[in-house]
Amino acid sequence: MQEKNQNERRAADRFPIAREVRYKVLNKKNADEIGLGETVNMSSTGVYFTTEHILLPGRRLELAISWPAQLNNQTALKLVARGRIIRYDEGRAAMEIQQYEFRTAKNAVA
C-alpha cells in the first residue's frame, strides 16, 4: 500500500478522469449561469474541472458529468453532483461534493 505524502491534505484518492462536464451555478438572485468543461480528476469527495467562467469559492454548483459506464450496457448515464467551489485558478475549479446521484442521460439536469 502506498504511503500518503505528509503534506497531502486530501482525504480521498484522486483519479485522472477526463469526461465532459455541464455545470450550473445555483443562484437564487439571478438567472442560473451555465457552462461546459471537462474533468481533470475526481475523487469520492470532489471534482477538479475546467470552466468557461470564473467560479468564486463558496458558490453552489450542480455538475452533470457524462459517465463512462452504461446502465444495462445500453442506457447512457450522468453523475449529477451538487456542492461548493473550494478553489478556482485560471480556468479550473475544485468542487467539494455534498450530494450526488446517477441519472439516465435524458433525465440529467445540468
N, C-alpha and C positions, 0 to 999 in steps of 0.2 A: 504494500500500500504506500502511496506517495505521502510524504510529509508536506504539510502546508507551509508556505513561506511565513515566517514570523510576522511580516508586515502586512499580510493579506487579511483584509477586513471582511471579505465576503464570506457568508455562512454557507453558501451553496456553490457547487461546481458549475462553471460556465461552459457551454458547448458552442463551438463556432458554427452556427446555422445561418445560412443566407436564404431568407424567404421574404416574399412580398408582404408589406405591411400597409394597411389603410388605418389612419388614425383620425380620431375626432376629439377635439378639446371640449370637455364638458363645462360649459359656461352658462350660468343662469341669467346673466345680464344681457348678453348679445347673442347673435346667431352663432351657432356652433362653427368652429374653424375646423376644416378637414384637410387632409393631406396624404401623400404617399411616401413610402420609404422602403427600406429593406433592413431586416435584422442583421446585426453584426455578430452578436452572440446572445445566448439565452441561458437562464437557469430556472430552477423551480420558484425563485423569488423575484426575478426581474428580467427585463429585456433591454438590450442596448441596440439602438437602431438609428438609421439615417432619417433626416427630416427635411421637409421643404420650408418649415417655419422655425422661428426662434421659440422654443418651448421653455418657459421660465420654470425653475424649481418651485414645487408646490402646486402647480397646475394639475387638475384632474384630467385624465385621458382615458379613452377607450381605444384599444388596438384590436384589429382583426388581422390575424396572421394566417396566410394560406398554409395549411398543414400538409406535410408530405404523405401521410397515410390516408387511406380512404376507408369509409365505412362499408363493410361487406365487399371490399375490392371494387366498388363501383360508384360510390357517392362521395364527392369532394367534401372535405371538412375545413373549417376555420376554427382557430383558437381565438376566442374573444376574451380579452383581459381588460380589467379596469384597475387603475392605480394612480399614483402620483409621480410626477417628474422629480427626480432627485438630483440630476446633473444634466447640464447642457454645455456642449463645447463644439463650436464650428461645424454646425450641420449634423451633429449627433447628439442623441439624448438617451439617458438612462431612466427607465421607469420601474418603480417598485410595484410588483403585482400584489394587489389587495384582494382581488377575486377574479375567477376565470371560469369559463365553461367552453365545451366544444359544441359547435353548431354545424349543421349541414350548410354548405356554401350558399345555397339560395336563401337561407334564413339569417345569415350574418348581417349585423347592423352597420358597422363602420365601412 
